[in-house]
Every structure is written in structure tokens, then in C-alpha cells.
Amino acid sequence: MSPDALNSFFSLCIGFSLAGALASGYQAFLARPAGFGLLQETVMTKAFAAVPFLVFAAPFIIMRNTLRGRRIERRRFEFVMMATVLAGFWSLMSGTFLIMTLRAVGLLA
């Protein structure tokens, strides 16, 4: 496996891990699952504050909603596959951003 492929794989894993940790922490703290409905809060500051959270938690939310939709609503395989690719790419980008940030701060070599 090439170093670039390994780096991308680690970024993907870190992105999914971060998304899962954020969404699970949100659910443990507030006793309700995180979702994109946070953007529809009536108080503008809450909706604005939800944007950075959702940027990093979105892959987990997309996959959770997709798998529930597949089981409950009997969504087609193509839809599930498309959502999985979207969540994977999003996770790759958020993991890459996190690794680049940690390197810039000096916490990673």
C-alpha cells in the first residue's frame, strides 16, 4: 500500500471516528440524537453554533439516517450506496482537515 493511500485511509478513519464521537457525545449530553434539524433552531445563535458541530458530525448522521431509512422505509440500494460514498468523502475531508490542523499546531509530526 502506498504512503498516500495509507494516509487517506487514516484520514477516513479519523473523520468517521470524530463524527461518531461528536454525535455520541451530543446524544449522551442532551439525551436526544443529533440531526440536521439543529439548523432550524428558532434562536439564530443556536443555529449558527450548530454549523461547526454539524460539519464534523455529518458523516455519522448521514450514515445513521441512511441505514435507518434502508431498514424502515426500504430505500433502494443505489440510494444507500450514494449516501455511503457521500459520507465517506465528507469523512475523508474532515479527517484530512483535522490532521492538517494537528500538524500546524505541532501535535503531530
PyRosetta script that sets phi, psi and omega in degrees:
from pyrosetta import init, pose_from_sequence

init()
pose = pose_from_sequence("MSPDALNSFFSLCIGFSLAGALASGYQAFLARPAGFGLLQETVMTKAFAAVPFLVFAAPFIIMRNTLRGRRIERRRFEFVMMATVLAGFWSLMSGTFLIMTLRAVGLLA")
pose.set_psi(1, 132.7)
pose.set_omega(1, -178.1)
pose.set_phi(2, -72.9)
pose.set_psi(2, 157.2)
pose.set_omega(2, 179.0)
pose.set_phi(3, -60.6)
pose.set_psi(3, -35.2)
pose.set_omega(3, 178.6)
pose.set_phi(4, -67.3)
pose.set_psi(4, -40.6)
pose.set_omega(4, 178.2)
pose.set_phi(5, -66.4)
pose.set_psi(5, -39.3)
pose.set_omega(5, 178.1)
pose.set_phi(6, -65.8)
pose.set_psi(6, -40.5)
pose.set_omega(6, 177.2)
pose.set_phi(7, -63.0)
pose.set_psi(7, -41.7)
pose.set_omega(7, 178.4)
pose.set_phi(8, -66.0)
pose.set_psi(8, -39.3)
pose.set_omega(8, 178.4)
pose.set_phi(9, -63.1)
pose.set_psi(9, -43.8)
pose.set_omega(9, 177.9)
pose.set_phi(10, -65.3)
pose.set_psi(10, -38.5)
pose.set_omega(10, 176.7)
pose.set_phi(11, -62.7)
pose.set_psi(11, -41.9)
pose.set_omega(11, 177.8)
pose.set_phi(12, -61.7)
pose.set_psi(12, -46.6)
pose.set_omega(12, 180.0)
pose.set_phi(13, -64.5)
pose.set_psi(13, -41.9)
pose.set_omega(13, 179.6)
pose.set_phi(14, -66.5)
pose.set_psi(14, -38.5)
pose.set_omega(14, 178.0)
pose.set_phi(15, -63.5)
pose.set_psi(15, -45.1)
pose.set_omega(15, 177.6)
pose.set_phi(16, -66.4)
pose.set_psi(16, -38.2)
pose.set_omega(16, 179.2)
pose.set_phi(17, -65.0)
pose.set_psi(17, -44.0)
pose.set_omega(17, 178.2)
pose.set_phi(18, -62.6)
pose.set_psi(18, -43.4)
pose.set_omega(18, 179.4)
pose.set_phi(19, -62.4)
pose.set_psi(19, -44.4)
pose.set_omega(19, 179.0)
pose.set_phi(20, -64.8)
pose.set_psi(20, -40.5)
pose.set_omega(20, 179.5)
pose.set_phi(21, -65.9)
pose.set_psi(21, -42.4)
pose.set_omega(21, 179.2)
pose.set_phi(22, -64.8)
pose.set_psi(22, -47.1)
pose.set_omega(22, -178.0)
pose.set_phi(23, -67.3)
pose.set_psi(23, -39.0)
pose.set_omega(23, 178.5)
pose.set_phi(24, -69.3)
pose.set_psi(24, -38.7)
pose.set_omega(24, 176.5)
pose.set_phi(25, -64.1)
pose.set_psi(25, -40.4)
pose.set_omega(25, 176.8)
pose.set_phi(26, -61.0)
pose.set_psi(26, -45.6)
pose.set_omega(26, -178.5)
pose.set_phi(27, -67.5)
pose.set_psi(27, -36.3)
pose.set_omega(27, 178.7)
pose.set_phi(28, -69.9)
pose.set_psi(28, -36.2)
pose.set_omega(28, -177.2)
pose.set_phi(29, -76.8)
pose.set_psi(29, -42.1)
pose.set_omega(29, -174.8)
pose.set_phi(30, -106.6)
pose.set_psi(30, -1.9)
pose.set_omega(30, 178.0)
pose.set_phi(31, 58.8)
pose.set_psi(31, 31.8)
pose.set_omega(31, 171.9)
pose.set_phi(32, -151.5)
pose.set_psi(32, 146.9)
pose.set_omega(32, -176.5)
pose.set_phi(33, -71.8)
pose.set_psi(33, 147.6)
pose.set_omega(33, 176.4)
pose.set_phi(34, -73.9)
pose.set_psi(34, 148.2)
pose.set_omega(34, 179.0)
pose.set_phi(35, -159.5)
pose.set_psi(35, 173.4)
pose.set_omega(35, -179.4)
pose.set_phi(36, -73.0)
pose.set_psi(36, -7.6)
pose.set_omega(36, 174.8)
pose.set_phi(37, -65.7)
pose.set_psi(37, -13.9)
pose.set_omega(37, 177.0)
pose.set_phi(38, -61.7)
pose.set_psi(38, -25.2)
pose.set_omega(38, 179.7)
pose.set_phi(39, -74.3)
pose.set_psi(39, -13.0)
pose.set_omega(39, -178.2)
pose.set_phi(40, -101.7)
pose.set_psi(40, 20.1)
pose.set_omega(40, 176.7)
pose.set_phi(41, -61.8)
pose.set_psi(41, 146.3)
pose.set_omega(41, -179.0)
pose.set_phi(42, -74.2)
pose.set_psi(42, -33.1)
pose.set_omega(42, 177.3)
pose.set_phi(43, -81.9)
pose.set_psi(43, 122.5)
pose.set_omega(43, -173.8)
pose.set_phi(44, -63.7)
pose.set_psi(44, -33.7)
pose.set_omega(44, -179.2)
pose.set_phi(45, -67.5)
pose.set_psi(45, -34.4)
pose.set_omega(45, 176.9)
pose.set_phi(46, -67.0)
pose.set_psi(46, -43.1)
pose.set_omega(46, 179.4)
pose.set_phi(47, -65.6)
pose.set_psi(47, -39.0)
pose.set_omega(47, 179.6)
pose.set_phi(48, -68.7)
pose.set_psi(48, -37.7)
pose.set_omega(48, 179.3)
pose.set_phi(49, -71.3)
pose.set_psi(49, -23.6)
pose.set_omega(49, -179.2)
pose.set_phi(50, -74.8)
pose.set_psi(50, -19.4)
pose.set_omega(50, -176.0)
pose.set_phi(51, -62.2)
pose.set_psi(51, -51.7)
pose.set_omega(51, 179.2)
pose.set_phi(52, -62.3)
pose.set_psi(52, -36.2)
pose.set_omega(52, 177.2)
pose.set_phi(53, -62.5)
pose.set_psi(53, -47.0)
pose.set_omega(53, -177.7)
pose.set_phi(54, -69.6)
pose.set_psi(54, -27.3)
pose.set_omega(54, 177.8)
pose.set_phi(55, -60.0)
pose.set_psi(55, -40.0)
pose.set_omega(55, -177.6)
pose.set_phi(56, -94.1)
pose.set_psi(56, -23.3)
pose.set_omega(56, -179.5)
pose.set_phi(57, -92.1)
pose.set_psi(57, -7.8)
pose.set_omega(57, -174.3)
pose.set_phi(58, -58.5)
pose.set_psi(58, -41.9)
pose.set_omega(58, -179.7)
pose.set_phi(59, -58.0)
pose.set_psi(59, -39.7)
pose.set_omega(59, 178.5)
pose.set_phi(60, -67.0)
pose.set_psi(60, -43.2)
pose.set_omega(60, -178.8)
pose.set_phi(61, -65.2)
pose.set_psi(61, -41.5)
pose.set_omega(61, 178.7)
pose.set_phi(62, -61.9)
pose.set_psi(62, -46.9)
pose.set_omega(62, -178.7)
pose.set_phi(63, -67.6)
pose.set_psi(63, -39.9)
pose.set_omega(63, 178.2)
pose.set_phi(64, -61.6)
pose.set_psi(64, -47.6)
pose.set_omega(64, -179.9)
pose.set_phi(65, -65.6)
pose.set_psi(65, -36.6)
pose.set_omega(65, -179.6)
pose.set_phi(66, -67.4)
pose.set_psi(66, -46.3)
pose.set_omega(66, -179.2)
pose.set_phi(67, -67.9)
pose.set_psi(67, -36.5)
pose.set_omega(67, 175.2)
pose.set_phi(68, -66.5)
pose.set_psi(68, -40.2)
pose.set_omega(68, 178.2)
pose.set_phi(69, -65.2)
pose.set_psi(69, -35.5)
pose.set_omega(69, 178.1)
pose.set_phi(70, -66.1)
pose.set_psi(70, -41.7)
pose.set_omega(70, -177.5)
pose.set_phi(71, -75.9)
pose.set_psi(71, -43.2)
pose.set_omega(71, -173.4)
pose.set_phi(72, -86.6)
pose.set_psi(72, -49.1)
pose.set_omega(72, -174.2)
pose.set_phi(73, -94.1)
pose.set_psi(73, -2.3)
pose.set_omega(73, -178.6)
pose.set_phi(74, 57.0)
pose.set_psi(74, 48.8)
pose.set_omega(74, 178.2)
pose.set_phi(75, -66.5)
pose.set_psi(75, 155.1)
pose.set_omega(75, -177.5)
pose.set_phi(76, -71.3)
pose.set_psi(76, 155.3)
pose.set_omega(76, -179.0)
pose.set_phi(77, -60.7)
pose.set_psi(77, -37.9)
pose.set_omega(77, -178.3)
pose.set_phi(78, -61.3)
pose.set_psi(78, -40.6)
pose.set_omega(78, 179.1)
pose.set_phi(79, -64.7)
pose.set_psi(79, -42.9)
pose.set_omega(79, 179.7)
pose.set_phi(80, -63.9)
pose.set_psi(80, -42.0)
pose.set_omega(80, 179.7)
pose.set_phi(81, -65.1)
pose.set_psi(81, -41.6)
pose.set_omega(81, 179.0)
pose.set_phi(82, -63.9)
pose.set_psi(82, -41.9)
pose.set_omega(82, 178.7)
pose.set_phi(83, -67.0)
pose.set_psi(83, -35.1)
pose.set_omega(83, 178.1)
pose.set_phi(84, -66.7)
pose.set_psi(84, -41.6)
pose.set_omega(84, 177.3)
pose.set_phi(85, -64.9)
pose.set_psi(85, -42.1)
pose.set_omega(85, 178.1)
pose.set_phi(86, -61.7)
pose.set_psi(86, -47.1)
pose.set_omega(86, 179.6)
pose.set_phi(87, -64.7)
pose.set_psi(87, -37.7)
pose.set_omega(87, 178.1)
pose.set_phi(88, -65.1)
pose.set_psi(88, -44.5)
pose.set_omega(88, 178.4)
pose.set_phi(89, -64.7)
pose.set_psi(89, -42.2)
pose.set_omega(89, 178.8)
pose.set_phi(90, -61.6)
pose.set_psi(90, -42.5)
pose.set_omega(90, 178.9)
pose.set_phi(91, -64.9)
pose.set_psi(91, -40.3)
pose.set_omega(91, 177.2)
pose.set_phi(92, -60.2)
pose.set_psi(92, -44.0)
pose.set_omega(92, -179.3)
pose.set_phi(93, -68.9)
pose.set_psi(93, -41.5)
pose.set_omega(93, -179.8)
pose.set_phi(94, -70.0)
pose.set_psi(94, -36.1)
pose.set_omega(94, 175.5)
pose.set_phi(95, -65.8)
pose.set_psi(95, -40.9)
pose.set_omega(95, 177.1)
pose.set_phi(96, -62.9)
pose.set_psi(96, -42.3)
pose.set_omega(96, 178.1)
pose.set_phi(97, -61.9)
pose.set_psi(97, -42.8)
pose.set_omega(97, -179.5)
pose.set_phi(98, -65.2)
pose.set_psi(98, -43.1)
pose.set_omega(98, 178.5)
pose.set_phi(99, -64.2)
pose.set_psi(99, -42.5)
pose.set_omega(99, 178.7)
pose.set_phi(100, -64.0)
pose.set_psi(100, -38.1)
pose.set_omega(100, 178.3)
pose.set_phi(101, -65.8)
pose.set_psi(101, -44.8)
pose.set_omega(101, 178.7)
pose.set_phi(102, -63.3)
pose.set_psi(102, -36.8)
pose.set_omega(102, 175.9)
pose.set_phi(103, -67.8)
pose.set_psi(103, -39.1)
pose.set_omega(103, -178.9)
pose.set_phi(104, -67.9)
pose.set_psi(104, -34.1)
pose.set_omega(104, 179.2)
pose.set_phi(105, -76.4)
pose.set_psi(105, -23.7)
pose.set_omega(105, 179.5)
pose.set_phi(106, 100.9)
pose.set_psi(106, 11.7)
pose.set_omega(106, -180.0)
pose.set_phi(107, -86.3)
pose.set_psi(107, -16.6)
pose.set_omega(107, 174.9)
pose.set_phi(108, -121.8)
pose.set_psi(108, 148.0)
pose.set_omega(108, 179.9)
pose.set_phi(109, -83.4)
pose.dump_pdb("model.pdb")
